[in-house]
């Protein structure tokens, strides 16, 4: 268990309790992100200029989706701290390494939780009264280049987070409080997410199907397990 048979202090129980609750909330909040982004943002037009042209109409929905993503990621940080506390006694090195990788991955994702700020100046110039068709075409290309940078951030974040999940899964295999079942599932989902993000690319539907469990299923399962640890010892 978290303390390997030693009585837990109130501070230790607090870290486990709130880390567990945060993990559960992270999975729930993340479910709302695609609801907002796919429910209120129409399918992207094939023409790059169309992306810029429609931005003022979809900016609010994108900002709301980004904010929900920020909240979910913040909860994940708390879950990682709870997992480190629960795993450090039995597997100190994997627990530490996995936590650091996870925090790095979330740090990259935090950069992307305000993408509307990056696109605002491009949209303003595109919709300016004196903008010529040539200028608008150039701005559409600039929009594509900016989006490409965010795709790179997405890929880096997924690779970091999935590697973190794999390493933490290895740590769980040696922790009686998690067991080989949950540890093996965590390891497997992390490996699948890594392969999906690396081979198919972040814009692929297959990659999304492989990655979503890391942001929804695992936070809820691991959060519940960490929360239960706060009630023992």
C-alpha positions as CSV (number, residue, x, y, z in Angstrom):
1,X,0.0,0.0,0.0
2,X,1.0,3.6,0.0
3,X,3.0,3.3,3.2
4,X,3.8,-0.4,2.9
5,X,2.2,-1.2,6.2
6,X,3.2,2.0,8.0
7,X,0.5,4.3,9.4
8,X,-0.4,7.1,7.1
9,X,-0.2,10.7,8.3
10,X,-3.0,13.1,7.7
11,X,-1.0,14.8,5.1
12,X,-0.3,11.6,3.2
13,X,-4.0,10.6,3.3
14,X,-4.9,14.1,2.1
15,X,-2.5,13.8,-1.0
16,X,-4.1,10.4,-1.8
17,X,-7.6,11.5,-1.2
18,X,-7.5,14.7,-3.3
19,X,-5.2,13.1,-5.9
20,X,-7.8,10.3,-6.3
21,X,-10.7,12.7,-6.5
22,X,-8.9,14.9,-9.0
23,X,-8.2,11.9,-11.2
24,X,-11.9,10.9,-11.3
25,X,-12.9,14.5,-12.1
26,X,-10.2,14.7,-14.8
27,X,-11.8,11.9,-16.7
28,X,-15.3,13.3,-16.3
29,X,-14.3,16.8,-17.4
30,X,-12.3,15.5,-20.4
31,X,-15.5,13.8,-21.7
32,X,-17.0,17.3,-22.1
33,X,-14.2,18.5,-24.4
34,X,-15.3,16.6,-27.5
35,X,-18.9,17.3,-26.6
36,X,-18.2,21.0,-26.9
37,X,-15.7,20.9,-29.8
38,X,-17.7,18.5,-32.0
39,X,-21.1,19.6,-30.9
40,X,-20.7,23.4,-31.3
41,X,-17.8,23.6,-33.9
42,X,-18.8,22.4,-37.4
43,X,-16.5,20.1,-39.4
44,X,-13.4,21.9,-40.6
45,X,-13.7,23.1,-44.2
46,X,-11.2,21.7,-46.8
47,X,-10.1,25.2,-47.9
48,X,-7.6,26.7,-45.4
49,X,-9.1,30.1,-45.9
50,X,-12.4,28.7,-44.7
51,X,-10.8,28.0,-41.3
52,X,-9.9,31.6,-40.9
53,X,-13.1,32.9,-42.3
54,X,-15.3,31.0,-39.8
55,X,-13.1,31.6,-36.7
56,X,-15.1,34.5,-35.2
57,X,-18.2,32.3,-35.2
58,X,-16.5,29.3,-33.5
59,X,-14.0,31.1,-31.2
60,X,-16.2,31.0,-28.1
61,X,-16.8,27.2,-28.4
62,X,-13.0,26.6,-29.0
63,X,-12.2,28.8,-25.9
64,X,-14.7,26.8,-23.8
65,X,-13.2,23.5,-25.0
66,X,-9.7,24.7,-24.3
67,X,-10.7,25.8,-20.8
68,X,-12.2,22.4,-20.1
69,X,-9.0,20.8,-21.3
70,X,-7.0,23.1,-19.0
71,X,-9.2,22.0,-16.0
72,X,-8.8,18.3,-16.9
73,X,-5.0,18.6,-17.2
74,X,-4.8,20.5,-13.9
75,X,-6.6,17.6,-12.2
76,X,-4.2,15.1,-13.9
77,X,-1.3,16.9,-12.2
78,X,-2.9,16.2,-8.8
79,X,-3.5,12.6,-9.8
80,X,0.1,12.1,-10.8
81,X,1.2,13.4,-7.4
82,X,-1.2,11.0,-5.7
83,X,0.2,8.1,-7.8
84,X,3.8,9.1,-6.9
85,X,2.9,9.0,-3.2
86,X,1.2,5.6,-3.6
87,X,4.0,4.0,-5.6
88,X,7.2,5.5,-4.3
89,X,7.6,2.9,-1.5
90,X,7.6,-0.1,-3.7
91,X,9.0,1.3,-6.9
92,X,10.7,4.7,-6.2
93,X,12.6,5.0,-9.5
94,X,9.7,4.2,-11.9
95,X,7.3,6.2,-9.8
96,X,9.6,9.3,-10.0
97,X,10.5,8.9,-13.6
98,X,6.9,8.2,-14.7
99,X,5.6,11.2,-12.7
100,X,8.2,13.6,-14.2
101,X,7.4,12.4,-17.7
102,X,3.7,12.9,-17.1
103,X,4.2,16.4,-15.7
104,X,6.4,17.3,-18.8
105,X,3.6,16.0,-21.1
106,X,1.0,18.0,-19.3
107,X,3.2,21.1,-19.5
108,X,3.1,20.8,-23.2
109,X,-0.7,20.4,-23.2
110,X,-1.0,23.5,-21.0
111,X,0.6,25.5,-23.8
112,X,-2.3,24.4,-26.1
113,X,-5.1,25.3,-23.7
114,X,-5.4,28.8,-25.1
115,X,-4.9,28.3,-28.9
116,X,-7.5,30.9,-29.6
117,X,-5.0,33.5,-28.4
118,X,-2.5,32.4,-31.1
119,X,-5.2,32.5,-33.9
120,X,-6.8,35.8,-32.8
121,X,-4.2,38.1,-34.6
122,X,-4.4,36.1,-37.8
123,X,-8.2,36.3,-37.8
124,X,-8.2,40.0,-37.0
125,X,-5.9,40.7,-40.0
126,X,-7.9,38.4,-42.2
127,X,-11.2,40.1,-41.4
128,X,-9.8,43.7,-41.4
129,X,-11.8,46.0,-43.8
130,X,-8.8,46.7,-46.0
131,X,-7.5,43.1,-46.4
132,X,-6.9,42.1,-50.0
133,X,-7.5,38.6,-51.4
134,X,-3.7,38.1,-51.7
135,X,-3.2,39.1,-48.1
136,X,-6.0,36.8,-47.0
137,X,-4.5,33.9,-48.9
138,X,-1.1,34.5,-47.2
139,X,-2.9,34.7,-43.8
140,X,-4.6,31.4,-44.5
141,X,-1.2,29.8,-45.1
142,X,0.1,31.3,-41.9
143,X,-2.9,29.8,-40.1
144,X,-2.0,26.4,-41.5
145,X,1.6,26.8,-40.3
146,X,0.5,27.8,-36.8
147,X,-1.9,24.8,-36.6
148,X,1.0,22.6,-37.7
149,X,3.0,23.8,-34.6
150,X,0.1,22.8,-32.4
151,X,0.0,19.4,-34.0
152,X,3.6,18.9,-33.2
153,X,2.9,19.9,-29.6
154,X,0.1,17.4,-29.5
155,X,2.3,14.6,-30.7
156,X,5.0,15.4,-28.2
157,X,2.6,15.5,-25.4
158,X,1.0,12.2,-26.3
159,X,4.3,10.5,-26.6
160,X,5.4,11.9,-23.2
161,X,2.2,11.0,-21.4
162,X,1.9,7.6,-22.9
163,X,5.5,6.8,-21.9
164,X,4.7,8.1,-18.4
165,X,1.7,5.7,-18.3
166,X,3.8,2.8,-19.3
167,X,6.4,3.5,-16.7
168,X,3.8,4.0,-14.0
169,X,2.2,0.8,-15.1
170,X,5.5,-1.0,-14.5
171,X,5.7,0.5,-11.0
172,X,2.1,-0.7,-10.3
173,X,3.1,-4.3,-11.0
174,X,5.2,-4.3,-7.8
175,X,2.6,-2.4,-5.7
176,X,0.1,-4.7,-3.9
177,X,-2.4,-1.8,-3.7
178,X,-2.6,-1.8,-7.5
179,X,-1.8,-5.4,-8.4
180,X,-0.8,-7.0,-11.7
181,X,-4.3,-6.6,-13.2
182,X,-4.5,-2.8,-12.9
183,X,-0.8,-2.4,-13.5
184,X,-1.0,-4.5,-16.7
185,X,-4.0,-2.6,-18.0
186,X,-2.3,0.7,-17.4
187,X,0.9,-0.5,-19.1
188,X,-1.1,-1.9,-22.1
189,X,-3.2,1.3,-22.6
190,X,-0.1,3.5,-22.4
191,X,1.7,1.3,-25.0
192,X,-1.3,1.4,-27.3
193,X,-1.5,5.2,-27.0
194,X,2.2,5.5,-27.8
195,X,1.9,3.4,-30.9
196,X,-1.2,5.1,-32.0
197,X,0.3,8.6,-31.7
198,X,3.6,7.7,-33.2
199,X,2.4,5.6,-36.2
200,X,-0.9,7.1,-37.1
201,X,-0.3,10.8,-36.1
202,X,-2.3,12.9,-33.9
203,X,-4.8,13.9,-36.6
204,X,-5.8,10.3,-37.3
205,X,-9.1,8.9,-36.0
206,X,-7.2,5.7,-35.0
207,X,-4.8,7.7,-32.9
208,X,-7.8,9.4,-31.1
209,X,-9.4,6.0,-30.4
210,X,-6.1,4.8,-28.9
211,X,-5.4,7.9,-26.9
212,X,-8.8,8.7,-25.4
213,X,-8.6,5.9,-22.8
214,X,-5.5,7.5,-21.4
215,X,-7.5,10.7,-20.7
216,X,-10.8,9.2,-19.7
217,X,-10.6,5.5,-18.5
218,X,-7.3,5.5,-16.7
219,X,-7.8,8.7,-14.7
220,X,-11.1,7.4,-13.4
221,X,-9.8,3.9,-12.6
222,X,-6.5,5.1,-11.1
223,X,-8.2,8.0,-9.3
224,X,-10.7,5.6,-7.6
225,X,-7.9,3.3,-6.6
226,X,-5.8,6.1,-5.2
227,X,-8.8,7.5,-3.3
228,X,-9.4,4.1,-1.7
229,X,-5.8,4.1,-0.5
230,X,-6.5,7.2,1.5
231,X,-9.1,5.3,3.5
232,X,-6.7,2.5,4.4
233,X,-3.8,2.4,6.8
